[in-house]
């Protein structure tokens, strides 16, 4: 059971149904979490801080069995949302990918248009609807002004690449290799799909963290990944 699934199961146990446990932790789950927080005199942030997790672990009326502790939160919510879509290909899975990208703003057919910024915006908007995003989320380099300053070791940060004045790329930091000075990105439009790919640190112009989500330390993902390039993000 993941951290998100534990939250959903505990919200349901407390009388705040989220739909099928195991689905995406999207708007319905977040709304249930906010309602639970308000009912328990907690800050209605829609984020599962320590006080909220402790309240969810308590037994509601009618539940006597011991409650398992919450699993470790291995990814921030926007990263978990992107990771659930890992492998979707712009041609083979065009319908499913396009449907997902339509959350928030939608650039158009991902088989014909670069969609890395669209993918990041979708992941942010679906899991954190109160987080301000760039006016033009499709321009990858525009994410350099998103949120707050972060670094290449901040798993979950938004990493922004500049290939040239007109060409860029954006994804979610999933790992950092200090020895080879490269960053692992979880992102869209990487070899035409949502994948894990390594990019040279020298190509990054910014690492940014959402302003409405507290900074936390998360473990890096498995270091396996393709070598990213300008050609692979076009």
SEKEGU-109709 format. One line per 2 residues: number of its first residue (from 1); their letters; for each residue y, x negated, z negated of C-alpha. Coordinates in pm, whole numbers, plus 32768, in hexadecimal, padded with zeros to 4 digits. Layout:
<nodes>
NUM) A) Y X Z  ... $
</nodes>
This chain:
<nodes>
1) XX) 8000 8000 8000  8156 7F7C 805F $
3) XX) 828F 7F95 7F89  8315 80A9 806B $
5) XX) 81D0 8170 8051  81D8 814D 7ED5 $
7) XX) 833B 81D6 7ECF  82D7 82FB 7FAA $
9) XX) 81A6 834C 7ED5  826E 833E 7D92 $
11) XX) 8388 8413 7E1D  8286 8517 7E85 $
13) XX) 81E3 850A 7D2B  8337 854C 7C8C $
15) XX) 8372 867C 7D68  8441 85DE 7E7D $
17) XX) 8360 85F8 7FB1  839C 8508 80CD $
19) XX) 8298 8587 81C4  8160 84BA 8210 $
21) XX) 814A 8388 812F  8134 8257 820B $
23) XX) 822C 82C7 830F  8373 8216 834D $
25) XX) 845D 8205 8222  856D 82B7 82E1 $
27) XX) 8673 83C2 82A2  858A 84B8 81F0 $
29) XX) 8501 83B0 8102  865C 8328 80BC $
31) XX) 86E5 8485 8077  85C7 84C5 7F83 $
33) XX) 8610 837B 7ED5  8781 83D5 7EB1 $
35) XX) 8727 852A 7E1E  8639 8484 7D28 $
37) XX) 8744 838B 7CC0  8845 849B 7C85 $
39) XX) 874F 856A 7BBA  8707 843C 7ADF $
41) XX) 8871 83CE 7AAB  8843 829C 7B87 $
43) XX) 8937 821A 7C88  88EC 82E8 7DC2 $
45) XX) 88DB 81BA 7EA6  87A3 8215 7F69 $
47) XX) 8721 80BB 7F14  8600 8075 7E2B $
49) XX) 8698 7F92 7D24  85E1 7F30 7BE4 $
51) XX) 865B 8060 7B1F  85EB 814E 7C31 $
53) XX) 8493 80AB 7C4B  8469 80C6 7AD1 $
55) XX) 84C5 8238 7AD7  83D4 827A 7BF5 $
57) XX) 82BB 81CC 7B38  82E2 82BC 7A12 $
59) XX) 81F4 83E4 7A0D  8290 8531 7A6B $
61) XX) 8226 866C 79B2  80BC 86B7 7A03 $
63) XX) 805D 8558 7A6C  7F96 84A2 7962 $
65) XX) 7EE7 838F 7A24  7F68 8228 7A12 $
67) XX) 8055 81CF 7B2B  8020 808D 7BEB $
69) XX) 8141 7F9A 7BEA  8211 7F89 7D24 $
71) XX) 8191 7E8C 7E24  8278 7D6C 7E74 $
73) XX) 8389 7DC8 7F69  833B 7CD6 8083 $
75) XX) 8453 7D38 8172  85A3 7DE6 815F $
77) XX) 8592 7F47 81EF  862F 7EFD 8342 $
79) XX) 853D 7DDD 8378  8414 7EB2 8312 $
81) XX) 8485 7FB9 840D  8493 7EB8 8525 $
83) XX) 8347 7E20 84BD  829B 7F73 84D8 $
85) XX) 82FD 7F72 8649  8281 7E0F 868A $
87) XX) 81CB 7DF8 87D5  827E 7F15 8885 $
89) XX) 82B9 7EA7 89ED  83D6 7F1D 8AC7 $
91) XX) 82F1 7F7C 8BE9  819A 7FC4 8B54 $
93) XX) 822D 8088 8A2D  836C 80FC 8AD2 $
95) XX) 835D 8262 8A4F  831A 8208 88E4 $
97) XX) 8414 80EB 88E8  8526 81BC 898D $
99) XX) 84EF 82D5 8892  851B 81E0 8772 $
101) XX) 864F 813C 880B  86F7 8290 882E $
103) XX) 872C 8293 86B5  889E 8243 8699 $
105) XX) 8940 81D7 87DD  8867 81A4 8911 $
107) XX) 88B4 80B0 8A28  87B4 8135 8B1E $
109) XX) 8663 80E1 8BB5  85EC 7FA2 8B06 $
111) XX) 8526 7F3F 8C3A  866E 7F1A 8CF8 $
113) XX) 876F 7EB9 8BED  877A 7DAE 8ADB $
115) XX) 8728 7E61 8995  8724 7D60 8879 $
117) XX) 8865 7DEC 87DF  87E9 7F4F 880F $
119) XX) 86AE 7EF9 874A  876E 7E5E 8626 $
121) XX) 885F 7F85 861B  873C 807B 861A $
123) XX) 8692 7FCB 84F6  87D7 7FC2 842D $
125) XX) 8848 8126 8478  86F3 81BF 842E $
127) XX) 86C6 8119 82DB  8831 80EE 8268 $
129) XX) 8909 81FC 8309  8A37 81A0 8232 $
131) XX) 8A40 8037 82AD  8B5D 7FF6 83A6 $
133) XX) 8ADC 7F6B 84EF  8B9F 7ED3 8614 $
135) XX) 8C58 7FC8 86F1  8B97 7F35 8815 $
137) XX) 8A44 7EDE 8780  89B8 7E8A 88D8 $
139) XX) 8A8D 7D4E 88F5  89B6 7C57 8837 $
141) XX) 8ACE 7B69 87D6  8B92 7C89 873D $
143) XX) 8A9A 7C84 861A  8B3C 7B3F 85A9 $
145) XX) 8C3E 7C17 84F4  8B42 7D03 8457 $
147) XX) 8B1E 7D1A 82DB  8B3E 7BE2 8204 $
149) XX) 8AFE 7A71 8237  8992 7A00 8218 $
151) XX) 88BF 78D5 8280  8784 787C 8343 $
153) XX) 86AE 787F 8207  870E 79E6 81B2 $
155) XX) 85E0 7AAD 8223  865E 7BF8 82A9 $
157) XX) 87B2 7B76 8316  8833 7BCC 8470 $
159) XX) 882D 7A90 8542  891D 7A78 8669 $
161) XX) 88E7 798C 878F  89E6 791D 8890 $
163) XX) 894F 78A1 89D5  8A9E 78A2 8A88 $
165) XX) 8BEC 7956 8A7C  8B47 7A89 8B13 $
167) XX) 89DE 7A6E 8AA8  8950 7A8E 894B $
169) XX) 8833 7B14 887D  8808 7BB5 8726 $
171) XX) 86E0 7BF2 8641  866C 7BED 84D8 $
173) XX) 8622 7AA3 842A  84B0 7A93 83D4 $
175) XX) 8487 7920 8387  8529 77CA 8393 $
177) XX) 848E 767A 83EE  8571 756F 8358 $
179) XX) 84A8 744F 83EA  84D1 74C9 854F $
181) XX) 8620 7575 8511  85B5 76BF 85A4 $
183) XX) 85C9 782C 8539  84BC 7936 855D $
185) XX) 854F 7A80 85D3  84B3 7BD7 85C8 $
187) XX) 8563 7C84 86E3  8563 7D55 881B $
189) XX) 857E 7CE2 8983  84BC 7BA8 892D $
191) XX) 83D0 7B78 8A55  840E 7CEB 8A9E $
193) XX) 838B 7D65 894E  83C6 7D6A 87D7 $
195) XX) 8332 7C1E 876D  8353 7AF3 868A $
197) XX) 83EF 79CD 8743  847C 787A 86E0 $
199) XX) 85DD 7817 8749  869B 76CD 8718 $
201) XX) 8785 76D6 85EE  8891 7632 86C7 $
203) XX) 88AD 776E 879A  890D 7851 8676 $
205) XX) 8A7A 78A6 8639  8A49 7987 8508 $
207) XX) 895E 7A0F 8403  89CE 7B54 8363 $
209) XX) 8954 7C32 8248  8996 7DAC 822C $
211) XX) 8ABF 7DE8 8148  8A25 7F18 809D $
213) XX) 88D9 7E76 803D  88B9 7D7C 7F1C $
215) XX) 8849 7C20 7F81  86DF 7BDE 7F1F $
217) XX) 85E0 7ACF 7F66  84C0 7B34 8049 $
219) XX) 8394 7A68 80BE  8392 79E1 8220 $
221) XX) 82A3 7A81 8316  817E 79CB 83B3 $
223) XX) 820C 78A2 846F  8152 78F9 85B0 $
225) XX) 8239 7955 86CC  8294 7905 8830 $
227) XX) 83A9 7816 888D  84DE 78E3 88DB $
229) XX) 85D1 7892 89F3  86EF 7921 8ABF $
231) XX) 85FA 798A 8BCF  851E 7A3B 8AD2 $
233) XX) 8640 7B0F 8A50  86CC 7B86 8B9B $
</nodes>
